[in-house]
Amino acid sequence: MAEKAVRVAWRKTGLVFWISFYRLGLRRRQDATGCRKRWLPWLAAGFFLLGMADARAQIRWDKRELEFEPAVTESRVIAHFTFTNSGNKPVRILSVKSSCGCTSLVQEKVLYQPGERGEITADFHFGQRTGWQRQSIVARTDDPAEPDVLLKFRVKIPELIRVSPGFVYWLTGEEPRTKEMSLKVVCSQPVRILKVTSNNDQILARWTEIKPGREYAIKVTPRQTKEPVGALIGVETDFPADHPRGLLLFANVKN
């Protein structure tokens, strides 16, 4: 109702401008050329004000930015971006795109009638991420006033396991001795490591349990340090049960 009232007010203002300066022109016909020059800019301003009502965006979003702080037992969040077609004609959501493949989007439908409400849903899976994560979505519409809409949400993913150091490395020519990474469970529930793998057979990784469900060690050893080489070390856990989270660690030989 408020948006409709604003549009009506703009139209009335434009009409007042147009009628006033049209009458001014009629009263000064004796100098028709000069009069046109004087009131033509004001006439244009009146038409501009009339058009302003229809240039306003039709889709009104309840919120364009959302924030989440999930519990440690959660492995995903679902963001709901709701909106209303506040215009006087149908509007289409042509496409929705996410900034990350880790977020899947659901669009209820394409066409929304005046006054109709709708929603875009974003399902974000944490995977091996921790800390603040930012995601963005671009919704493309056929609304000429705002064809592309940027939607954002951020998530503070709680830490499950604390790793020290966060990565290990060797300089080329250094002795290829084993280096250790300490893993401590920081949440109240026990977390068990199921598997540790290296994506490069030039850097080996094996793990040992120090305290069941609470503390572990990963030992990393390069086969050689003559040439630079790197590896991603993946850690699989059993927690939470529905979508177990993991860790991604780094090891490399560098110059």
TIBABA-481650 format. One record per residue (C-alpha): residue number from 1; residue in one letter; chain; x, y, z. Coordinates in nm, 4 decimals, padded with zeros to 6 digits, always signed. Example, Ala and Ser with C-alpha at 12.3 -4.5 7.8 and 13.67 -1.06 7.14 Angstrom:
+-----+------+-----+----------+----------+----------+
: seq : type : mol :        X :        Y :        Z :
+-----+------+-----+----------+----------+----------+
:   1 :    A :   A : +01.2300 : -00.4500 : +00.7800 :
:   2 :    S :   A : +01.3670 : -00.1060 : +00.7140 :
+-----+------+-----+----------+----------+----------+
END
This chain:
+-----+------+-----+----------+----------+----------+
: seq : type : mol :        X :        Y :        Z :
+-----+------+-----+----------+----------+----------+
:   1 :    M :   A : +00.0000 : +00.0000 : +00.0000 :
:   2 :    A :   A : +00.2830 : +00.2408 : +00.0862 :
:   3 :    E :   A : +00.4556 : +00.1803 : -00.2485 :
:   4 :    K :   A : +00.1284 : +00.2376 : -00.4342 :
:   5 :    A :   A : +00.0737 : +00.5655 : -00.2488 :
:   6 :    V :   A : +00.4224 : +00.6819 : -00.3463 :
:   7 :    R :   A : +00.3594 : +00.6027 : -00.7130 :
:   8 :    V :   A : +00.0285 : +00.7949 : -00.7036 :
:   9 :    A :   A : +00.2022 : +01.0924 : -00.5414 :
:  10 :    W :   A : +00.4695 : +01.0971 : -00.8138 :
:  11 :    R :   A : +00.2016 : +01.0894 : -01.0832 :
:  12 :    K :   A : +00.0084 : +01.3751 : -00.9224 :
:  13 :    T :   A : +00.3237 : +01.5843 : -00.8916 :
:  14 :    G :   A : +00.4078 : +01.5266 : -01.2555 :
:  15 :    L :   A : +00.0565 : +01.6210 : -01.3662 :
:  16 :    V :   A : +00.0698 : +01.9433 : -01.1638 :
:  17 :    F :   A : +00.4000 : +02.0378 : -01.3284 :
:  18 :    W :   A : +00.2699 : +01.9562 : -01.6759 :
:  19 :    I :   A : -00.0640 : +02.1413 : -01.6444 :
:  20 :    S :   A : +00.0884 : +02.4493 : -01.4783 :
:  21 :    F :   A : +00.3489 : +02.5068 : -01.7438 :
:  22 :    Y :   A : +00.1157 : +02.4225 : -02.0296 :
:  23 :    R :   A : -00.1186 : +02.7000 : -01.9055 :
:  24 :    L :   A : +00.1752 : +02.9328 : -01.8740 :
:  25 :    G :   A : +00.2554 : +02.8732 : -02.2383 :
:  26 :    L :   A : -00.1041 : +02.9492 : -02.3474 :
:  27 :    R :   A : -00.1044 : +03.2817 : -02.1597 :
:  28 :    R :   A : +00.2118 : +03.3939 : -02.3353 :
:  29 :    R :   A : +00.1322 : +03.3184 : -02.6961 :
:  30 :    Q :   A : +00.2418 : +03.6649 : -02.7950 :
:  31 :    D :   A : +00.5970 : +03.5438 : -02.7548 :
:  32 :    A :   A : +00.5473 : +03.1835 : -02.8572 :
:  33 :    T :   A : +00.9087 : +03.1127 : -02.9415 :
:  34 :    G :   A : +01.0549 : +03.2567 : -02.6250 :
:  35 :    C :   A : +00.7812 : +03.1005 : -02.4140 :
:  36 :    R :   A : +00.8573 : +02.7521 : -02.5497 :
:  37 :    K :   A : +01.2185 : +02.7951 : -02.4602 :
:  38 :    R :   A : +01.1261 : +02.8941 : -02.1070 :
:  39 :    W :   A : +00.8740 : +02.6221 : -02.0229 :
:  40 :    L :   A : +01.0015 : +02.3305 : -02.2305 :
:  41 :    P :   A : +01.2560 : +02.2188 : -01.9634 :
:  42 :    W :   A : +00.9838 : +02.2286 : -01.6982 :
:  43 :    L :   A : +00.7530 : +02.0281 : -01.9216 :
:  44 :    A :   A : +01.0249 : +01.7673 : -01.9610 :
:  45 :    A :   A : +01.0656 : +01.7594 : -01.5826 :
:  46 :    G :   A : +00.6940 : +01.6913 : -01.5472 :
:  47 :    F :   A : +00.7117 : +01.3946 : -01.7834 :
:  48 :    F :   A : +01.0180 : +01.2697 : -01.5936 :
:  49 :    L :   A : +00.8238 : +01.2757 : -01.2665 :
:  50 :    L :   A : +00.5357 : +01.0887 : -01.4296 :
:  51 :    G :   A : +00.7753 : +00.8198 : -01.5421 :
:  52 :    M :   A : +00.9446 : +00.7890 : -01.2048 :
:  53 :    A :   A : +00.6531 : +00.5903 : -01.0620 :
:  54 :    D :   A : +00.6884 : +00.3200 : -01.3238 :
:  55 :    A :   A : +01.0709 : +00.3219 : -01.3041 :
:  56 :    R :   A : +01.0709 : +00.1993 : -00.9460 :
:  57 :    A :   A : +01.1689 : -00.1643 : -00.8945 :
:  58 :    Q :   A : +00.8689 : -00.3957 : -00.8868 :
:  59 :    I :   A : +01.0268 : -00.6668 : -00.6714 :
:  60 :    R :   A : +01.0580 : -00.5755 : -00.3028 :
:  61 :    W :   A : +01.2963 : -00.8060 : -00.1123 :
:  62 :    D :   A : +01.2337 : -00.8553 : +00.2587 :
:  63 :    K :   A : +01.6102 : -00.8911 : +00.3178 :
:  64 :    R :   A : +01.9009 : -00.8905 : +00.0760 :
:  65 :    E :   A : +02.1631 : -00.9956 : +00.3323 :
:  66 :    L :   A : +02.1393 : -01.2756 : +00.5894 :
:  67 :    E :   A : +02.3711 : -01.4044 : +00.8624 :
:  68 :    F :   A : +02.3915 : -01.7449 : +01.0327 :
:  69 :    E :   A : +02.5786 : -01.8926 : +01.3288 :
:  70 :    P :   A : +02.4974 : -02.2653 : +01.3192 :
:  71 :    A :   A : +02.5652 : -02.5118 : +01.5997 :
:  72 :    V :   A : +02.8689 : -02.7384 : +01.5825 :
:  73 :    T :   A : +02.6381 : -03.0346 : +01.5140 :
:  74 :    E :   A : +02.5108 : -02.8766 : +01.1907 :
:  75 :    S :   A : +02.6740 : -02.9322 : +00.8536 :
:  76 :    R :   A : +02.4668 : -02.6939 : +00.6382 :
:  77 :    V :   A : +02.2450 : -02.3863 : +00.6446 :
:  78 :    I :   A : +01.9467 : -02.2972 : +00.4275 :
:  79 :    A :   A : +01.8973 : -01.9301 : +00.3441 :
:  80 :    H :   A : +01.5502 : -01.8066 : +00.2433 :
:  81 :    F :   A : +01.5325 : -01.4857 : +00.0386 :
:  82 :    T :   A : +01.1665 : -01.3803 : +00.0246 :
:  83 :    F :   A : +01.0164 : -01.1088 : -00.1924 :
:  84 :    T :   A : +00.6907 : -00.9507 : -00.3109 :
:  85 :    N :   A : +00.5918 : -00.8252 : -00.6547 :
:  86 :    S :   A : +00.4827 : -00.4782 : -00.5445 :
:  87 :    G :   A : +00.4261 : -00.3510 : -00.8988 :
:  88 :    N :   A : +00.1142 : -00.3426 : -01.1137 :
:  89 :    K :   A : +00.2238 : -00.5960 : -01.3735 :
:  90 :    P :   A : +00.3705 : -00.9504 : -01.3761 :
:  91 :    V :   A : +00.7451 : -00.9948 : -01.3274 :
:  92 :    R :   A : +00.9705 : -01.2902 : -01.4120 :
:  93 :    I :   A : +01.2721 : -01.4354 : -01.2324 :
:  94 :    L :   A : +01.4791 : -01.5311 : -01.5364 :
:  95 :    S :   A : +01.7721 : -01.6999 : -01.3605 :
:  96 :    V :   A : +01.9546 : -01.7388 : -01.0285 :
:  97 :    K :   A : +02.3282 : -01.8048 : -00.9992 :
:  98 :    S :   A : +02.5474 : -01.8783 : -00.6968 :
:  99 :    S :   A : +02.9092 : -01.7712 : -00.6430 :
: 100 :    C :   A : +03.0036 : -02.1230 : -00.5258 :
: 101 :    G :   A : +02.9255 : -02.4779 : -00.6317 :
: 102 :    C :   A : +02.8844 : -02.5618 : -00.2617 :
: 103 :    T :   A : +02.5521 : -02.3733 : -00.2649 :
: 104 :    S :   A : +02.2508 : -02.5179 : -00.4462 :
: 105 :    L :   A : +01.9606 : -02.2895 : -00.5359 :
: 106 :    V :   A : +01.5884 : -02.3533 : -00.5583 :
: 107 :    Q :   A : +01.3589 : -02.1161 : -00.7457 :
: 108 :    E :   A : +00.9885 : -02.1786 : -00.6792 :
: 109 :    K :   A : +00.8722 : -02.0612 : -01.0226 :
: 110 :    V :   A : +00.9342 : -01.8002 : -01.2925 :
: 111 :    L :   A : +00.6266 : -01.5728 : -01.3194 :
: 112 :    Y :   A : +00.4860 : -01.3692 : -01.0293 :
: 113 :    Q :   A : +00.1653 : -01.1679 : -01.0496 :
: 114 :    P :   A : +00.1197 : -00.8249 : -00.8826 :
: 115 :    G :   A : +00.0994 : -00.8669 : -00.5049 :
: 116 :    E :   A : +00.2281 : -01.2260 : -00.5174 :
: 117 :    R :   A : +00.5037 : -01.3415 : -00.2816 :
: 118 :    G :   A : +00.7936 : -01.5683 : -00.3738 :
: 119 :    E :   A : +01.1173 : -01.7147 : -00.2428 :
: 120 :    I :   A : +01.4668 : -01.8162 : -00.3530 :
: 121 :    T :   A : +01.6278 : -02.0827 : -00.1339 :
: 122 :    A :   A : +02.0045 : -02.1331 : -00.0984 :
: 123 :    D :   A : +02.1331 : -02.4594 : +00.0528 :
: 124 :    F :   A : +02.4967 : -02.4210 : +00.1659 :
: 125 :    H :   A : +02.7008 : -02.7293 : +00.2717 :
: 126 :    F :   A : +03.0046 : -02.6584 : +00.4921 :
: 127 :    G :   A : +03.2309 : -02.9374 : +00.3717 :
: 128 :    Q :   A : +03.5789 : -02.8728 : +00.5120 :
: 129 :    R :   A : +03.5257 : -02.5028 : +00.5766 :
: 130 :    T :   A : +03.5498 : -02.3253 : +00.9120 :
: 131 :    G :   A : +03.5189 : -01.9651 : +01.0278 :
: 132 :    W :   A : +03.3309 : -01.6912 : +00.8431 :
: 133 :    Q :   A : +03.2177 : -01.7894 : +00.4932 :
: 134 :    R :   A : +03.0547 : -01.5461 : +00.2496 :
: 135 :    Q :   A : +02.8243 : -01.6481 : -00.0330 :
: 136 :    S :   A : +02.6462 : -01.4408 : -00.2956 :
: 137 :    I :   A : +02.3616 : -01.4979 : -00.5405 :
: 138 :    V :   A : +02.2626 : -01.3006 : -00.8490 :
: 139 :    A :   A : +01.8930 : -01.3079 : -00.9386 :
: 140 :    R :   A : +01.8157 : -01.1874 : -01.2900 :
: 141 :    T :   A : +01.4647 : -01.0520 : -01.3561 :
: 142 :    D :   A : +01.2761 : -00.8796 : -01.6380 :
: 143 :    D :   A : +01.2165 : -00.5767 : -01.4139 :
: 144 :    P :   A : +01.3756 : -00.2903 : -01.6164 :
: 145 :    A :   A : +01.4319 : -00.0801 : -01.3029 :
: 146 :    E :   A : +01.6520 : -00.3477 : -01.1424 :
: 147 :    P :   A : +01.7253 : -00.6408 : -01.3733 :
: 148 :    D :   A : +02.0071 : -00.7879 : -01.1602 :
: 149 :    V :   A : +01.9702 : -00.8259 : -00.7832 :
: 150 :    L :   A : +02.2638 : -00.9192 : -00.5578 :
: 151 :    L :   A : +02.1712 : -01.1332 : -00.2553 :
: 152 :    K :   A : +02.4274 : -01.2182 : +00.0141 :
: 153 :    F :   A : +02.4605 : -01.4350 : +00.3210 :
: 154 :    R :   A : +02.7455 : -01.5205 : +00.5530 :
: 155 :    V :   A : +02.7935 : -01.8112 : +00.7872 :
: 156 :    K :   A : +03.0160 : -01.8485 : +01.0921 :
: 157 :    I :   A : +03.1061 : -02.2184 : +01.0819 :
: 158 :    P :   A : +03.2162 : -02.3373 : +01.4272 :
: 159 :    E :   A : +03.5568 : -02.4993 : +01.4643 :
: 160 :    L :   A : +03.5414 : -02.8759 : +01.5056 :
: 161 :    I :   A : +03.9095 : -02.9696 : +01.5285 :
: 162 :    R :   A : +04.2019 : -02.7372 : +01.6001 :
: 163 :    V :   A : +04.5164 : -02.8124 : +01.3993 :
: 164 :    S :   A : +04.8684 : -02.7038 : +01.4913 :
: 165 :    P :   A : +05.0567 : -02.6192 : +01.2807 :
: 166 :    G :   A : +04.8060 : -02.5519 : +01.0040 :
: 167 :    F :   A : +05.0553 : -02.6684 : +00.7366 :
: 168 :    V :   A : +05.4039 : -02.8166 : +00.7100 :
: 169 :    Y :   A : +05.6784 : -02.7554 : +00.4550 :
: 170 :    W :   A : +06.0393 : -02.8348 : +00.3654 :
: 171 :    L :   A : +06.2927 : -02.6313 : +00.1728 :
: 172 :    T :   A : +06.4507 : -02.7937 : -00.1302 :
: 173 :    G :   A : +06.7634 : -02.9794 : -00.0251 :
: 174 :    E :   A : +06.6474 : -03.0085 : +00.3355 :
: 175 :    E :   A : +06.6557 : -03.3487 : +00.5024 :
: 176 :    P :   A : +06.3189 : -03.5217 : +00.4270 :
: 177 :    R :   A : +06.2405 : -03.5885 : +00.7891 :
: 178 :    T :   A : +05.8891 : -03.6529 : +00.9250 :
: 179 :    K :   A : +05.6940 : -03.3542 : +01.0560 :
: 180 :    E :   A : +05.3907 : -03.3761 : +01.2811 :
: 181 :    M :   A : +05.0565 : -03.1953 : +01.2935 :
: 182 :    S :   A : +04.8560 : -03.2039 : +01.6159 :
: 183 :    L :   A : +04.4752 : -03.2326 : +01.5995 :
: 184 :    K :   A : +04.2597 : -03.1573 : +01.9054 :
: 185 :    V :   A : +03.8798 : -03.1827 : +01.9146 :
: 186 :    V :   A : +03.7431 : -02.8535 : +02.0505 :
: 187 :    C :   A : +03.3708 : -02.9343 : +02.0576 :
: 188 :    S :   A : +03.2099 : -03.1186 : +02.3507 :
: 189 :    Q :   A : +03.1201 : -03.4300 : +02.1495 :
: 190 :    P :   A : +03.3833 : -03.6907 : +02.0616 :
: 191 :    V :   A : +03.5026 : -03.6859 : +01.7006 :
: 192 :    R :   A : +03.6750 : -03.9861 : +01.5452 :
: 193 :    I :   A : +03.9090 : -03.9743 : +01.2507 :
: 194 :    L :   A : +03.8213 : -04.2379 : +00.9937 :
: 195 :    K :   A : +04.0766 : -04.1780 : +00.7212 :
: 196 :    V :   A : +04.3725 : -03.9574 : +00.6259 :
: 197 :    T :   A : +04.4849 : -03.9373 : +00.2621 :
: 198 :    S :   A : +04.7392 : -03.7453 : +00.0530 :
: 199 :    N :   A : +04.6600 : -03.6538 : -00.3055 :
: 200 :    N :   A : +05.0276 : -03.6835 : -00.4021 :
: 201 :    D :   A : +05.2251 : -04.0032 : -00.3484 :
: 202 :    Q :   A : +05.5436 : -03.7938 : -00.3185 :
: 203 :    I :   A : +05.4248 : -03.6803 : +00.0245 :
: 204 :    L :   A : +05.3060 : -03.9496 : +00.2653 :
: 205 :    A :   A : +05.0637 : -03.8967 : +00.5544 :
: 206 :    R :   A : +04.9639 : -04.1309 : +00.8379 :
: 207 :    W :   A : +04.7731 : -04.0711 : +01.1577 :
: 208 :    T :   A : +04.7759 : -04.2006 : +01.5141 :
: 209 :    E :   A : +04.5204 : -04.1684 : +01.7933 :
: 210 :    I :   A : +04.6463 : -04.0146 : +02.1163 :
: 211 :    K :   A : +04.3189 : -03.9797 : +02.3088 :
: 212 :    P :   A : +04.0133 : -04.1600 : +02.1679 :
: 213 :    G :   A : +03.7722 : -03.9120 : +02.0187 :
: 214 :    R :   A : +03.9726 : -03.6125 : +02.1449 :
: 215 :    E :   A : +04.3312 : -03.5942 : +02.0213 :
: 216 :    Y :   A : +04.5255 : -03.7161 : +01.7166 :
: 217 :    A :   A : +04.8572 : -03.6707 : +01.5374 :
: 218 :    I :   A : +04.9254 : -03.6720 : +01.1636 :
: 219 :    K :   A : +05.2801 : -03.7484 : +01.0541 :
: 220 :    V :   A : +05.3843 : -03.6196 : +00.7130 :
: 221 :    T :   A : +05.6948 : -03.7311 : +00.5246 :
: 222 :    P :   A : +05.8186 : -03.6279 : +00.1774 :
: 223 :    R :   A : +05.9837 : -03.8965 : -00.0364 :
: 224 :    Q :   A : +06.2378 : -03.6399 : -00.1577 :
: 225 :    T :   A : +06.3185 : -03.2695 : -00.1255 :
: 226 :    K :   A : +06.5246 : -03.2233 : -00.4428 :
: 227 :    E :   A : +06.2339 : -03.0663 : -00.6314 :
: 228 :    P :   A : +05.9316 : -02.8594 : -00.5249 :
: 229 :    V :   A : +05.6200 : -03.0653 : -00.4680 :
: 230 :    G :   A : +05.2919 : -03.0115 : -00.2854 :
: 231 :    A :   A : +05.0054 : -03.2174 : -00.1465 :
: 232 :    L :   A : +04.6595 : -03.1753 : -00.0018 :
: 233 :    I :   A : +04.5980 : -03.3950 : +00.3001 :
: 234 :    G :   A : +04.2355 : -03.4847 : +00.3544 :
: 235 :    V :   A : +04.1009 : -03.5849 : +00.6950 :
: 236 :    E :   A : +03.7667 : -03.7679 : +00.7136 :
: 237 :    T :   A : +03.5699 : -03.7770 : +01.0401 :
: 238 :    D :   A : +03.2483 : -03.9361 : +01.1677 :
: 239 :    F :   A : +03.0900 : -03.6112 : +01.2924 :
: 240 :    P :   A : +02.8164 : -03.5011 : +01.2608 :
: 241 :    A :   A : +02.6524 : -03.8289 : +01.1735 :
: 242 :    D :   A : +02.4235 : -03.7046 : +00.8930 :
: 243 :    H :   A : +02.6891 : -03.5106 : +00.6949 :
: 244 :    P :   A : +03.0359 : -03.5747 : +00.8470 :
: 245 :    R :   A : +03.2745 : -03.2828 : +00.8199 :
: 246 :    G :   A : +03.6387 : -03.3083 : +00.7247 :
: 247 :    L :   A : +03.9626 : -03.1122 : +00.7186 :
: 248 :    L :   A : +04.1958 : -03.0151 : +00.4375 :
: 249 :    L :   A : +04.5604 : -02.9702 : +00.5350 :
: 250 :    F :   A : +04.8618 : -02.8632 : +00.3305 :
: 251 :    A :   A : +05.2175 : -02.9874 : +00.2913 :
: 252 :    N :   A : +05.4819 : -02.8904 : +00.0379 :
: 253 :    V :   A : +05.8462 : -02.8778 : -00.0568 :
: 254 :    K :   A : +05.9392 : -02.5297 : -00.1776 :
: 255 :    N :   A : +06.2395 : -02.3297 : -00.2933 :
+-----+------+-----+----------+----------+----------+
END
